Amino acid sequence: MGHPAPLVAPQPSLAAALKKLLGTDLLSHDFAADEDSITVDRDAIAGVMIALRDNLEYQQMMEIAGVDYPERGERFEVVYHLLSVTKNHRLRVRVTTDEATPVPTIVPVWPNAGWLEREVFDMYGVLFAGNPDLRRILTDYGFQGHPQRKDFPLTGYTELRYSEEDKRVVYEPVKLAQDFRNFDFMSPWEGADYVLPGDEKAGGTGEAPGKGAPTPMTAKEVKAADDKAKAPPPPTPKTTDKPEQTGAGAKANIKAAKTSRDGASAKAATKPAKTPATTKAEKAPAKPRAPRKPKGGDA
């Protein structure tokens, strides 16, 4: 299977050309997944962009994006995506900064960077020195914080709703229910190191409390369970296979076998004796019956 990215022309001599053109402003050059990425000095970003545009034919600035690495000293990366139309090649340019250190603007080099720098400022709080209109562009008026920072809460700090009393839209601090505020993002299926609510009531499962769900069955055990469920149920034994059984249970059978008060024992019912007339009638051959004539004469 080929690479999912658009086909670009390889530039084997780009590394040498970048090193010769940018000199000490080039901090690193990475080539991965058929893409070239360079990290340059933050204060020299405007001059680097002019050199790449005028000398290496990267005519278009396609996008500016932000990346947040909270564990770093300079936690933010500002990433510029350049396109060379004549060479059919893309180049990624990166600079690093923090919350307080501004990045020089490149609006004089590419005017479309004005709105893109505003997006990075709005989402990450990165400052751009020299931007003619550095204000929020995606969030609402009075928004607090920067939503794409890793330490920004998923619920935000304020919520917006329509107040029936004030007859207008109002902002209020986020109020979370107790269940949501204490929500545990650890999956219990992976096995928690503490007792989950409700596990203390479980018993007879063979699983230690606080270790997640029972171990799933193997494929062999699942097949055996399915075969057992599909098997027909065993035949139900009859309760009156013998004459002394009444069908009402063992106690009734014992009472039925005892002698009654008048001295007669419980015996199996016998067939009545046949009379001579009955015996003669059973032995005589059956005679065919004449058809009945219709009433009212001939048809």
C-alpha positions in Angstrom: 0.0 0.0 0.0 1.4 3.4 -0.9 1.9 6.4 1.2 -1.4 8.2 2.1 0.0 11.7 1.7 -0.2 13.5 -1.7 2.6 12.6 -4.1 5.4 15.1 -3.9 8.7 15.3 -5.8 11.7 14.2 -3.7 14.4 16.9 -3.0 17.6 15.0 -2.3 19.7 18.3 -2.4 17.4 20.2 -0.1 19.4 19.5 3.1 22.5 21.0 1.7 20.7 23.9 0.2 19.0 24.7 3.5 22.2 24.5 5.5 24.0 26.8 3.0 21.1 29.3 2.8 20.1 29.6 6.5 23.4 29.0 8.3 23.2 29.3 12.1 19.4 30.1 11.9 18.8 26.4 11.0 18.7 24.4 14.3 17.7 21.0 12.9 16.5 19.2 9.8 14.3 16.1 10.0 13.2 13.9 7.2 10.4 11.3 8.0 7.5 9.8 6.1 8.8 11.5 2.9 8.4 15.0 4.5 11.0 17.6 5.3 10.8 19.5 8.6 13.2 22.1 9.9 13.4 24.0 13.2 14.8 27.5 13.0 15.6 30.3 15.4 12.5 32.1 16.7 13.9 35.6 16.3 14.9 34.9 12.7 11.6 33.5 11.5 10.7 36.5 9.3 14.1 36.5 7.5 14.0 32.7 7.1 10.6 32.9 5.4 11.9 35.6 3.0 14.9 33.4 2.1 12.8 30.3 1.5 10.3 32.3 -0.6 12.9 34.1 -2.8 15.7 31.6 -3.0 14.2 28.1 -2.7 10.9 29.0 -4.5 8.4 28.2 -1.6 5.8 30.6 -2.9 2.8 29.8 -0.7 2.3 29.7 3.0 -0.5 27.2 3.4 -1.1 27.0 7.1 0.1 27.9 10.6 -0.6 25.5 13.5 0.2 25.3 17.2 1.4 22.3 19.2 1.5 22.1 23.0 4.1 20.1 24.9 3.5 21.0 28.6 6.6 19.1 29.8 9.0 21.3 27.8 10.5 24.5 29.0 9.3 26.2 25.8 6.0 24.3 25.6 4.6 25.7 22.3 5.6 25.0 18.8 4.4 27.3 16.0 4.4 25.2 12.7 4.4 26.9 9.3 3.5 24.8 6.2 5.0 26.0 3.0 4.4 24.9 -0.6 6.6 25.2 -3.7 4.3 25.2 -6.7 7.2 25.0 -9.2 9.0 22.1 -7.4 5.8 20.3 -6.2 7.3 20.1 -2.7 6.1 21.0 0.9 8.3 22.2 3.7 7.4 22.4 7.4 9.1 25.1 9.4 8.9 25.1 13.3 9.8 27.6 16.0 9.5 27.2 19.8 8.2 29.6 22.4 6.5 29.9 25.8 3.5 31.8 27.2 5.3 35.1 27.6 7.8 35.2 24.7 6.3 36.6 21.5 7.1 35.2 18.0 7.8 37.8 15.3 5.0 38.1 12.8 5.3 37.1 9.2 2.4 39.2 8.0 4.7 41.4 5.9 6.0 38.3 4.1 2.6 36.6 3.6 -0.5 38.8 4.4 -2.7 35.7 4.9 -0.7 34.9 8.0 -2.7 37.6 9.9 -5.7 35.4 10.5 -3.7 32.3 10.9 -1.6 33.9 13.7 -4.8 35.0 15.4 -6.1 31.4 15.4 -2.9 30.2 17.1 -3.1 33.0 19.6 -6.8 32.3 20.3 -6.3 28.5 20.7 -2.9 28.4 22.5 -2.2 31.9 23.7 1.0 32.3 21.7 1.8 36.0 21.2 2.9 37.4 17.8 4.9 40.6 17.9 3.9 43.0 15.0 0.6 41.4 14.1 -1.7 44.4 13.2 -4.8 42.8 14.7 -3.9 40.2 17.3 -7.3 39.4 19.0 -9.5 36.3 19.4 -11.0 35.0 16.2 -12.7 31.6 17.0 -13.9 31.9 20.6 -16.7 34.2 21.9 -16.3 37.7 23.6 -14.9 37.4 27.1 -13.7 33.9 26.7 -11.3 32.8 29.4 -8.3 30.6 28.6 -7.1 28.9 25.5 -9.0 25.7 24.5 -6.3 23.7 22.8 -3.8 23.9 25.6 -3.3 20.4 27.2 -4.1 21.8 30.7 -7.4 23.4 29.7 -10.3 21.6 31.3 -12.7 19.8 28.8 -15.7 21.6 30.4 -14.1 25.0 30.2 -14.4 27.7 33.0 -17.7 29.3 32.0 -21.0 28.2 30.4 -23.4 30.2 28.3 -27.2 29.9 28.7 -30.4 31.9 28.1 -31.8 33.4 31.4 -35.6 33.5 31.5 -35.4 35.9 34.3 -33.0 38.4 32.6 -34.4 37.7 29.1 -30.9 37.5 27.7 -27.9 35.2 27.3 -25.7 35.1 30.4 -22.4 33.6 31.3 -22.0 31.6 34.5 -19.2 29.5 36.1 -19.4 25.8 35.1 -21.3 23.8 37.7 -20.6 20.1 37.5 -22.7 17.4 39.1 -20.9 15.4 41.8 -20.8 12.2 39.6 -19.2 14.0 36.7 -16.8 16.0 38.9 -15.4 12.8 40.4 -15.4 10.9 37.2 -12.6 8.3 36.9 -11.1 8.2 33.5 -9.4 4.8 34.2 -11.1 2.0 32.5 -12.2 -0.6 35.0 -11.8 -3.3 32.4 -8.0 -2.8 32.6 -8.1 -3.4 36.3 -8.1 -0.6 38.9 -5.8 -0.7 41.9 -8.6 0.2 44.3 -12.1 -1.1 45.1 -14.7 0.3 42.6 -18.1 1.3 44.1 -20.2 -1.8 44.2 -17.4 -4.4 44.1 -17.6 -4.8 47.9 -21.0 -6.4 47.4 -19.8 -9.0 44.8 -19.3 -12.5 46.0 -18.9 -16.0 44.6 -17.3 -14.8 41.3 -13.8 -15.9 42.3 -12.4 -12.5 41.5 -10.6 -10.4 44.0 -12.3 -7.0 44.6 -10.9 -4.0 42.8 -9.3 -6.0 39.9 -11.8 -5.2 37.2 -14.2 -7.6 35.5 -13.7 -11.4 35.5 -11.2 -12.8 32.9 -13.0 -13.3 29.6 -13.6 -16.9 28.5 -11.4 -18.5 25.9 -12.7 -19.4 22.4 -12.9 -23.1 23.5 -14.9 -22.3 26.6 -17.3 -20.0 24.5 -17.8 -22.8 22.0 -18.6 -25.3 24.8 -21.1 -22.9 26.4 -22.8 -22.4 23.0 -23.0 -26.1 22.3 -24.5 -26.7 25.8 -27.1 -24.0 25.2 -28.1 -25.4 21.8 -28.4 -29.0 23.1 -32.1 -30.2 23.5 -33.2 -30.5 27.2 -33.3 -34.0 28.7 -36.7 -35.7 28.6 -38.9 -35.1 31.6 -39.6 -38.4 33.5 -43.2 -39.4 34.0 -44.7 -39.5 37.5 -47.2 -42.3 36.9 -45.3 -45.0 35.1 -46.4 -47.5 37.8 -50.0 -48.3 39.0 -49.2 -47.5 42.6 -48.1 -44.0 41.7 -50.8 -41.3 41.8 -48.8 -38.4 40.4 -49.3 -36.5 43.6 -45.9 -37.4 45.1 -44.4 -40.1 47.3 -46.6 -39.3 50.4 -49.8 -39.8 48.4 -48.5 -43.0 47.0 -47.9 -44.4 50.5 -51.4 -43.4 51.7 -53.0 -44.9 48.6 -51.4 -48.3 49.2 -52.7 -48.5 52.8 -55.8 -50.5 53.9 -59.0 -48.5 54.1 -61.1 -48.3 57.3 -63.6 -51.0 56.0 -60.8 -53.5 55.6 -60.5 -53.3 51.8 -57.0 -53.0 50.4 -56.3 -50.7 47.5 -56.2 -52.8 44.4 -55.9 -52.1 40.8 -59.2 -51.7 39.0 -60.4 -54.9 37.1 -62.4 -55.0 33.9 -66.1 -56.2 34.4 -67.0 -59.7 33.2 -68.7 -59.9 29.7 -72.3 -61.2 29.4 -73.2 -64.0 26.9 -75.0 -61.5 24.7 -72.0 -59.3 24.6 -69.7 -62.1 23.6 -72.2 -63.3 20.9 -72.5 -59.8 19.4 -68.7 -59.4 19.2 -68.3 -62.7 17.4 -71.1 -62.2 14.9 -70.0 -60.6 11.5 -71.2 -57.1 10.8 -74.0 -56.9 8.2 -74.0 -54.1 5.6 -76.7 -51.5 6.3 -79.2 -50.8 3.5 -79.2 -47.3 2.2 -82.0 -45.1 3.5 -84.8 -43.9 1.1 -85.3 -40.3 0.8 -88.5 -38.8 2.2 -91.2 -37.5 0.0 -91.3 -40.2 -2.6 -89.2 -40.7 -5.7 -86.9 -37.9 -6.8 
